[in-house]
Structure formats: C-alpha cells, structure tokens
Amino acid sequence: MKKVKRTKNTGAVNSKKKKIDGIEFSSLLEAYCYTRLKEEGLEFEYEPAPFKLVNSMRYDGQIYKNVPKTAGLVDATGKLIRDITYTPDFLSEKHNFVIETKGFVPSQHTFHLRWKLFLHYLQSSGKNYSLFLPRNKAQVDEAIKIIKNAIQD
C-alpha cells in the first residue's frame, strides 16, 4: 500500500506543489488554472479571505471527546467550537466567478460539506457567482471559455 503524506487540516495529500509569481500552489492543477486565468487577462484573487459559513460557539451541554495521545475521553465542556470557513481557490468579484480546482482527492471528506454550506451561504446572501469545479486541465479551459463568453454577452 502506498504511503500518503498527511497534513494537519486537510488529510491525505498526494499533489505536487508548484511556485509561480512567488505563490506556492497546492497542486499542478491550481497552478495551471492560475496561469490560464492570467493569460486570458481575467481579474481574480487566489485563495481570497475565507467565507465564514458557520459562526463559532460554545455548546451549553457537556462534551467529552477523544484527544490524540490520550486513551480515554477528555472533558471539552465550555470549549470554543471554531468557525466553519471555506476559502475557494479562485474568486473574481469583477467577473462574478468562483473556481475550485479539485483533482481526484477522495480523502478530503470535509470538502463536500463545506461546499454545500458555501452554496447555502451564497444563496442566503444573494450572491450569484458562477461556480466551477474542474478536475483537469481541459475542464479548466472549458470553465475559462464559459467565463469569457459570459463577459462578452
């Protein structure tokens, strides 16, 4: 079985990093998307400020949970439950799009929940971005073509 490098917050990571214009991209697909957006002269931000989808809170009841390197349950009552946030890969306020490049990454089990919460946030806030989830270079190119056609209309 292939060993998988793990990171603290994202789970398994197999993608190759790439640096362009002083920015370190998490994957070659992200780097490709960045390059293509620039080539097309589109205004965008890479990993803009996160969207806060659910506010932090303190649960009024008792919480007991497993903590790494601990055999039993630990009392976490009264502890702060952190915000749930989502940061898209690419966002353009000017051209009204969000692109989230996703190669095949089955280990990111929280992505689907965050994505649905993000859609709910957009719907309830009245924001109407065109959303793209390309998995490969051809789909990135297709997304950019759709964006460019929408700008011309």
PABA-577357 format. One line per 2 residues: their letters; for each residue x, y negated, z of C-alpha. Coordinates in steps of 0.1 Angstrom, whole numbers. Example, Ala and Ser with C-alpha at 12.3 -4.5 7.8 and 13.67 -1.06 7.14 Angstrom:
<nodes>
as) 123:45:78  137:11:71
</nodes>
This chain:
<nodes>
mk) 0:0:0  13:-35:-9
kv) 22:-57:20  4:-90:20
kr) 18:-123:34  -6:-138:58
tk) -12:-174:68  -28:-188:100
nt) -60:-201:85  -66:-186:51
ga) -59:-149:55  -42:-129:27
vn) -22:-150:2  -7:-135:-29
sk) -5:-166:-51  27:-182:-63
kk) 33:-218:-52  44:-245:-77
ki) 55:-280:-72  46:-308:-97
dg) 49:-346:-92  60:-339:-56
ie) 28:-319:-48  31:-283:-38
fs) 1:-264:-53  -12:-233:-36
sl) -14:-214:-69  -3:-215:-105
le) -40:-219:-115  -42:-251:-93
ay) -10:-264:-109  -24:-257:-144
cy) -56:-275:-136  -38:-305:-122
tr) -16:-307:-154  -46:-303:-177
lk) -66:-330:-159  -37:-354:-161
ee) -31:-346:-198  -68:-354:-205
gl) -64:-388:-187  -91:-379:-161
ef) -91:-397:-128  -92:-373:-98
ey) -79:-366:-64  -61:-333:-54
ep) -73:-320:-21  -91:-352:-10
ap) -102:-359:25  -123:-329:38
fk) -161:-329:38  -174:-324:73
lv) -201:-298:69  -210:-290:105
ns) -200:-312:135  -180:-299:164
mr) -199:-290:195  -198:-274:229
yd) -221:-244:234  -242:-246:266
gq) -242:-209:273  -214:-186:282
iy) -189:-174:256  -164:-145:260
kn) -141:-137:232  -111:-118:221
vp) -79:-137:220  -47:-125:202
kt) -23:-106:225  -50:-101:251
ag) -65:-68:259  -99:-80:273
lv) -123:-108:267  -114:-143:277
da) -139:-168:291  -142:-196:265
tg) -173:-212:280  -173:-250:276
kl) -145:-250:249  -149:-272:219
ir) -162:-254:188  -144:-271:159
di) -160:-288:129  -166:-267:98
ty) -150:-286:69  -144:-280:32
tp) -117:-295:10  -122:-290:-27
df) -91:-286:-49  -100:-315:-72
ls) -126:-343:-68  -134:-371:-92
ek) -158:-398:-79  -154:-417:-112
hn) -163:-387:-134  -185:-370:-109
fv) -170:-335:-107  -155:-310:-82
ie) -132:-282:-93  -124:-254:-70
tk) -99:-231:-87  -104:-195:-75
gf) -83:-167:-89  -92:-133:-76
vp) -89:-137:-38  -112:-112:-21
sq) -96:-119:13  -109:-154:16
ht) -140:-142:33  -150:-177:47
fh) -150:-194:13  -184:-182:3
lr) -200:-195:35  -181:-229:32
wk) -191:-232:-4  -228:-227:4
lf) -226:-252:33  -209:-276:8
lh) -238:-272:-16  -262:-278:12
yl) -243:-309:22  -243:-323:-14
qs) -280:-316:-18  -290:-332:15
sg) -267:-362:10  -280:-369:-26
kn) -246:-363:-42  -249:-348:-76
ys) -214:-336:-87  -209:-312:-115
lf) -193:-282:-98  -168:-258:-114
lp) -153:-226:-100  -128:-215:-127
rn) -109:-182:-122  -84:-185:-150
ka) -68:-210:-175  -94:-205:-202
qv) -122:-214:-177  -102:-245:-165
de) -100:-256:-201  -138:-249:-206
ai) -145:-270:-174  -125:-299:-187
ki) -142:-297:-221  -176:-299:-203
ik) -165:-328:-182  -151:-347:-212
na) -184:-341:-232  -204:-354:-202
iq) -183:-386:-201  -189:-392:-238
d) -227:-389:-235
</nodes>
